[in-house]
Amino acid sequence: MINAINDFEIFYQKITSTNSRLEKESILNDYKNNEEVKEVLHFLFNPFIVTGISKKKLTKNVTLSVQKCTNLHELLAYFQMHNTGRDEDIAVLKQFTAELNEAQIDLVNSIIKKDLTLGANEKTLNKVFGADFIPAFDVMLAEKYMENTAFVVGKRFIITEKFDGVRCMLIFNDAGEPTFFSRAGKSFDDMVELSEEVRQLDPKMVYDGELLLGVNQPIDSADLYRMTVKVTNSDGAKTGLVYNVFDCLPKADLLNGGSAIPCEKRKTDLSRQLKNLKLPHVKEVPMLYIGNDVAKIDTICDEYTNMGREGIMVNIADAPYECKRTKNLLKVKRFNAADVRVLDWEEGSGANQGKLGAVTVEFIAPDNKHYTCKVGSGFEKEEREEFFAHPEKIVGHIIEIGYFELSQNQNDDGYSLRFPTFKCLRDDKDEISMH
């Protein structure tokens, strides 16, 4: 047992000692024939392996289990079979780590929680260990309508509301057990209400939608997003969430990179299924318009914007489901949004003295170069205090901002963002995007 843990501990120290991608690849290559280290890496990065163990659950007092794993291989195999986070499972883990030192306990717990960070991703692992080492899936992402208005002309399209929630894919394993995944492949654990309801759905299908906290009154979309993230990121049982589903496709199609089933048929089949089931926490994102009248796009977008909604989506009716960003799905908003990386921060002045004043962010301009600007508005008082006390919670992270337009500077060849405003942290994303 100890040898395998020591081996992985040495590997972990090596790969986290450098920030160089090439050096990390070289270290991974050194372990290309080490099956024990590769087994742990596969366990960590495979999105379809879910353990149900969280930091909060490990604080529970449980009676030691009669079932005992004698080595790391047996422990990983156990949690691939038992993934609901029962007290019995916690007991098995605690019994295993009882013989380890403190550093090894932390390491093994992080492996089972699947929150150990290496500074490498599944693409790097597949490059070194083979394309099928870590199974992966991508979701369909939208382009901007204002940059592709001509693409829609003459085509039949479907208009749906744009939800500013937490993107979520519902995927069933081979045993029919449901798991909710973020677009980055991270699982949402303890979805107690939703997990029970979705068992009535077809387990051979994958469902694509947005999680939003259910509220009984109108609320600003940015505030609702913050409230939703607080729940999805919390430890323990997650309740009150509504899964707003806008697409579905066969699981085999998703894993093969997309589905040829036309969008209109996918949405019609989804609508029929959900209307028959009438699930309280799983809702269809309804089709607001089907046709080819382009004027409807601005009319319906204005209607929803005036209601304080995020905007609308234009879905090309005969388009396939593509696991990439595509013009077959367009988002229409009156105010632009971007995902940018925070590079630095500064203290505020006046009423914001002793609090966060602004952050410096990095964004991508049309020339594909990176530029920076400051974002000082949009932060709540509590956020300014929290980020001032703990800048590591925002520096280096992706945040979503709103901005009026991206403009070219008159004095140089650079670019600026007009009226950038903080909207929220995006821990579900790890790359800059102007889409």
C-alpha positions in Angstrom: 0.0 0.0 0.0 2.7 2.5 1.0 4.9 1.9 -2.0 2.2 3.0 -4.5 1.4 6.1 -2.4 5.0 7.0 -2.1 5.4 6.6 -5.8 2.5 8.9 -6.6 3.7 11.4 -3.8 7.0 11.7 -5.6 5.3 12.2 -8.9 3.0 14.8 -7.5 5.9 16.8 -6.0 7.7 16.7 -9.3 4.9 17.8 -11.5 3.7 20.6 -9.2 7.2 22.0 -8.8 7.1 23.6 -12.3 4.7 25.8 -14.2 6.2 24.9 -17.6 3.9 22.9 -19.8 6.8 21.3 -21.6 8.5 20.3 -18.3 5.2 18.8 -17.1 4.9 16.8 -20.4 8.5 15.6 -19.9 7.7 14.5 -16.3 4.5 12.7 -17.5 6.6 10.9 -20.2 9.0 9.7 -17.5 5.9 7.9 -16.0 4.6 6.6 -19.2 5.2 2.9 -18.1 4.2 3.4 -14.5 0.8 1.8 -14.3 0.2 2.7 -10.7 0.7 6.4 -11.3 -1.4 6.2 -14.5 -4.2 4.5 -12.6 -4.4 7.4 -10.2 -4.3 10.0 -13.0 -7.1 8.2 -14.9 -9.2 8.1 -11.7 -8.6 11.8 -11.1 -9.3 13.1 -14.6 -12.0 10.7 -15.9 -15.2 12.8 -15.6 -17.3 9.7 -15.5 -15.7 8.5 -12.3 -17.7 10.1 -9.4 -17.0 9.3 -5.8 -19.6 11.3 -3.8 -17.0 12.3 -1.3 -16.6 15.9 -0.3 -14.6 17.9 2.2 -17.6 18.3 4.5 -18.4 14.5 4.4 -14.9 13.7 5.6 -15.5 15.7 8.8 -18.2 13.2 9.8 -17.6 10.8 12.7 -18.2 7.3 11.4 -17.6 3.8 12.7 -14.7 2.1 11.0 -15.8 -0.3 8.3 -15.4 -4.1 8.4 -14.5 -3.8 4.7 -10.8 -3.0 4.3 -8.8 -1.9 1.2 -5.3 -3.1 1.5 -3.7 -1.0 -1.2 -4.4 2.1 -3.3 -5.5 0.1 -6.3 -8.3 -1.6 -4.2 -9.3 1.8 -2.8 -9.7 3.4 -6.3 -11.6 0.3 -7.4 -13.9 0.5 -4.4 -14.9 4.1 -5.1 -15.6 3.4 -8.7 -18.2 0.9 -7.5 -19.5 2.9 -4.5 -20.1 6.5 -5.5 -22.9 7.9 -3.3 -20.9 9.1 -0.4 -22.5 6.9 2.2 -21.2 6.7 5.8 -19.9 3.3 4.9 -17.8 4.7 2.1 -16.4 7.4 4.4 -15.5 4.7 6.9 -13.6 2.7 4.2 -11.5 5.8 3.3 -10.8 6.7 6.9 -9.7 3.1 7.7 -7.4 3.1 4.7 -5.7 6.4 5.7 -5.4 5.6 9.4 -1.9 4.0 8.7 -0.6 7.0 6.7 1.2 10.2 7.7 -0.5 13.6 7.6 0.8 14.5 4.1 -0.2 11.2 2.7 -3.7 11.4 4.3 -4.2 14.8 2.6 -3.0 13.4 -0.7 -5.2 10.3 -0.7 -8.2 12.3 0.5 -7.7 14.8 -2.4 -7.5 11.9 -4.8 -10.8 10.4 -3.6 -12.4 13.9 -3.5 -11.0 14.4 -7.0 -9.9 18.0 -6.2 -6.1 17.4 -6.5 -4.6 19.9 -8.9 -1.5 19.2 -11.0 -1.4 22.2 -13.4 -2.0 19.8 -16.3 -5.3 18.9 -18.0 -6.8 15.9 -19.8 -5.5 17.2 -23.2 -1.9 17.0 -21.9 -2.5 13.5 -20.4 -4.0 12.3 -23.7 -1.1 13.7 -25.6 1.4 11.8 -23.5 -0.6 8.6 -22.7 -2.8 8.2 -25.8 -5.9 9.9 -27.2 -8.3 7.5 -25.3 -6.6 7.7 -21.9 -9.1 10.2 -20.5 -12.6 10.2 -22.1 -13.8 13.7 -22.6 -16.8 15.6 -23.9 -17.4 19.1 -25.1 -20.6 21.1 -25.2 -22.2 23.1 -28.0 -21.3 26.8 -27.6 -22.8 29.9 -29.3 -21.3 32.6 -31.5 -22.6 36.2 -31.3 -25.6 37.0 -33.4 -24.5 40.6 -34.1 -21.4 39.3 -35.8 -23.3 36.7 -37.9 -26.6 38.3 -38.8 -26.3 37.3 -42.5 -25.9 33.7 -41.5 -29.5 33.5 -40.3 -31.2 35.0 -43.4 -33.2 32.5 -45.4 -32.9 29.8 -42.7 -35.6 28.3 -40.5 -34.6 29.0 -36.9 -35.9 28.5 -33.3 -35.8 31.2 -30.7 -35.4 30.3 -27.0 -34.7 32.4 -23.9 -31.0 32.7 -23.0 -30.5 31.7 -19.4 -27.5 33.0 -17.4 -27.1 30.0 -15.2 -24.6 27.3 -14.5 -24.2 25.1 -17.7 -24.9 21.5 -16.8 -24.8 18.2 -18.7 -26.8 15.3 -17.2 -25.2 12.0 -18.1 -26.2 8.5 -16.9 -23.6 5.8 -16.4 -23.9 2.3 -17.6 -25.8 1.3 -14.5 -28.4 4.1 -15.1 -27.1 6.3 -12.3 -27.3 10.1 -13.1 -24.5 12.5 -12.7 -24.6 16.3 -13.3 -21.5 17.8 -15.0 -20.3 21.3 -15.5 -19.1 22.2 -19.0 -15.5 21.7 -17.7 -16.4 18.1 -16.7 -16.6 18.7 -13.0 -19.4 16.8 -11.3 -22.0 18.4 -9.0 -22.5 16.1 -6.0 -25.4 15.7 -3.7 -28.1 17.0 -6.1 -30.7 15.3 -3.9 -33.9 16.6 -5.5 -32.7 16.6 -9.1 -31.0 13.2 -8.9 -34.2 11.6 -7.8 -36.4 13.3 -10.4 -34.2 12.7 -13.4 -34.3 8.9 -12.9 -37.5 9.1 -14.9 -35.7 10.4 -18.0 -34.2 8.2 -20.7 -30.8 7.0 -19.4 -29.5 6.5 -23.0 -29.8 10.2 -23.6 -27.7 13.2 -22.5 -29.4 16.3 -21.4 -28.0 19.8 -21.8 -29.2 22.8 -19.9 -28.6 25.5 -17.2 -29.0 25.2 -13.4 -30.7 28.1 -11.8 -32.0 28.6 -8.2 -35.8 28.4 -8.2 -37.2 31.8 -7.1 -40.8 33.0 -6.8 -40.2 36.6 -7.8 -38.3 38.5 -10.6 -34.6 39.0 -9.9 -31.7 40.4 -11.8 -30.0 37.7 -13.8 -26.5 38.5 -12.4 -27.9 38.3 -8.8 -29.6 35.0 -9.6 -26.4 33.6 -11.1 -24.5 34.5 -7.9 -27.1 32.8 -5.8 -27.1 29.7 -8.0 -23.3 29.4 -7.9 -23.3 29.7 -4.1 -25.6 26.6 -4.0 -23.8 24.6 -6.7 -20.4 25.2 -5.0 -21.6 24.4 -1.5 -20.8 21.2 0.3 -23.6 18.9 1.3 -27.1 18.5 -0.1 -28.0 21.0 -2.9 -31.7 21.8 -3.0 -33.9 24.5 -4.6 -32.2 24.2 -8.0 -34.1 24.0 -11.2 -32.6 22.3 -14.3 -33.7 24.3 -17.4 -33.1 21.8 -20.2 -32.8 23.1 -23.8 -31.3 20.1 -25.7 -30.8 16.4 -25.6 -28.9 13.8 -27.7 -27.9 10.2 -27.5 -25.0 9.6 -25.1 -23.0 7.7 -27.7 -23.3 10.7 -30.0 -21.9 13.1 -27.4 -18.9 10.9 -26.8 -18.3 10.7 -30.5 -18.2 14.5 -30.9 -21.8 15.4 -31.9 -25.2 14.3 -33.1 -26.6 14.5 -36.7 -30.2 14.7 -35.3 -31.6 18.1 -36.4 -32.1 20.7 -33.7 -35.8 21.0 -34.2 -36.4 17.2 -33.8 -34.1 17.2 -30.7 -36.1 20.0 -29.1 -39.5 18.6 -30.1 -38.6 15.2 -28.6 -37.4 16.8 -25.4 -40.5 18.9 -25.1 -42.8 15.9 -25.5 -40.8 13.9 -22.9 -40.8 16.7 -20.2 -44.4 17.7 -20.7 -45.5 14.1 -20.1 -43.4 13.7 -17.0 -44.2 17.1 -15.4 -41.1 17.0 -13.1 -41.1 19.9 -10.6 -37.4 20.7 -10.8 -36.7 19.8 -14.4 -38.1 22.3 -16.9 -38.1 22.6 -20.6 -36.7 25.8 -22.1 -39.6 26.5 -24.4 -39.4 27.4 -28.1 -40.7 31.0 -28.4 -40.7 31.1 -32.2 -40.1 28.7 -35.1 -39.8 30.2 -38.6 -37.6 32.4 -40.8 -38.8 35.9 -40.0 -35.5 37.6 -39.0 -37.4 40.6 -37.6 -38.7 38.4 -34.8 -35.1 38.2 -33.4 -34.9 41.8 -32.4 -38.6 42.0 -31.4 -38.3 39.0 -29.0 -34.9 40.1 -27.7 -36.2 43.5 -26.8 -39.2 42.0 -25.1 -37.1 39.7 -22.9 -34.4 42.4 -22.2 -37.2 44.8 -21.0 -38.3 42.1 -18.6 -34.7 42.1 -17.1 -33.8 38.8 -18.8 -30.4 37.9 -20.2 -31.4 37.8 -23.9 -32.3 35.1 -26.4 -30.8 32.2 -28.4 -31.2 31.6 -32.1 -31.0 27.9 -33.0 -30.7 26.9 -36.6 -33.6 24.4 -37.0 -31.9 21.8 -39.2 -28.5 22.0 -37.5 -26.7 19.1 -35.8 -25.5 19.2 -32.2 -21.8 20.2 -32.5 -19.4 19.8 -29.6 -17.7 23.2 -30.3 -18.5 26.8 -30.8 -20.7 27.2 -33.9 -22.8 29.7 -35.8 -25.6 27.2 -35.8 -26.3 28.5 -32.3 -26.2 32.3 -31.8 -26.8 34.4 -28.7 -28.5 37.8 -28.8 -27.8 40.3 -26.1 -28.0 44.0 -25.8 -24.9 44.2 -23.6 -21.8 42.2 -24.4 -20.3 39.7 -21.9 -16.8 38.2 -21.8 -14.8 35.8 -19.6 -11.5 37.5 -18.6 -8.6 36.6 -16.3 -7.8 38.7 -13.3 -4.1 39.6 -13.2 -3.9 42.0 -10.2 -6.0 44.0 -7.8 -5.8 47.3 -6.0 -7.3 48.9 -2.9 -10.1 51.3 -3.2 -10.3 54.9 -2.0 -13.0 56.9 -0.3 -15.9 54.7 0.6 -13.9 51.7 -0.7 -10.8 52.3 1.4 -9.9 49.1 3.1 -11.8 47.2 0.4 -11.2 46.1 -3.2 -11.2 49.0 -5.5 -10.6 47.4 -8.9 -9.0 44.5 -10.6 -6.8 44.4 -13.7 -8.0 41.9 -16.2 -6.7 40.3 -19.4 -8.9 40.1 -22.5 -8.5 39.1 -26.2 -9.1 41.6 -29.0 -10.0 41.0 -32.7 -6.3 40.9 -33.6 -6.0 37.8 -31.3 -3.6 39.7 -29.0 -4.1 40.0 -25.2 -4.7 43.4 -23.7 -5.5 44.6 -20.2 -8.0 47.0 -18.6 -9.3 47.8 -15.1 -12.7 46.7 -13.8 -13.9 48.7 -10.8 -17.7 48.6 -10.9 -20.2 45.9 -10.4 -18.8 44.6 -7.1 -21.1 44.2 -4.1 -19.9 45.6 -0.8 -19.5 42.1 0.6 -17.5 41.1 -2.5 -15.2 44.1 -2.1 -14.5 43.1 1.5 -14.0 39.4 0.8 -11.7 39.9 -2.2 -9.7 42.5 -0.2 -9.2 40.1 2.7 -8.5 37.1 0.3 -7.3 38.4 -3.1 -6.3 34.8 -4.0 -10.0 34.1 -4.4 -10.1 36.4 -7.5 -6.5 36.9 -8.7 -5.7 34.3 -11.4 -9.4 33.3 -11.7 -11.8 33.8 -14.6 -14.5 36.4 -14.0 -17.4 37.3 -16.2 -17.8 41.0 -17.1 -20.3 43.0 -19.0 -19.2 45.8 -21.4 -20.8 48.1 -23.9 -18.3 47.6 -26.7 -14.7 46.8 -27.6 -13.0 49.8 -29.2 -9.6 50.5 -30.8 -7.5 53.2 -29.1 -6.9 56.4 -31.0 -3.3 56.9 -29.7 -2.0 53.4 -30.4 -3.0 50.1 -32.0 -4.4 48.7 -28.7 -7.9 47.9 -27.7 -10.1 48.9 -24.7 -13.4 47.8 -23.2 -16.0 50.5 -22.7 -17.8 50.5 -19.3 -16.5 47.1 -18.1 -18.6 45.8 -15.1 -18.0 42.8 -12.9 -20.8 40.3 -13.0 -19.5 37.2 -11.2 -16.7 34.6 -10.7 -16.7 31.8 -13.2 -15.1 28.9 -11.5 -16.7 26.6 -14.1 -14.4 28.1 -16.7 -10.6 28.3 -17.1 -10.0 30.1 -20.3 -10.5 33.7 -21.6 -13.3 34.0 -24.0 -15.0 37.1 -25.7 -18.0 35.0 -26.6 
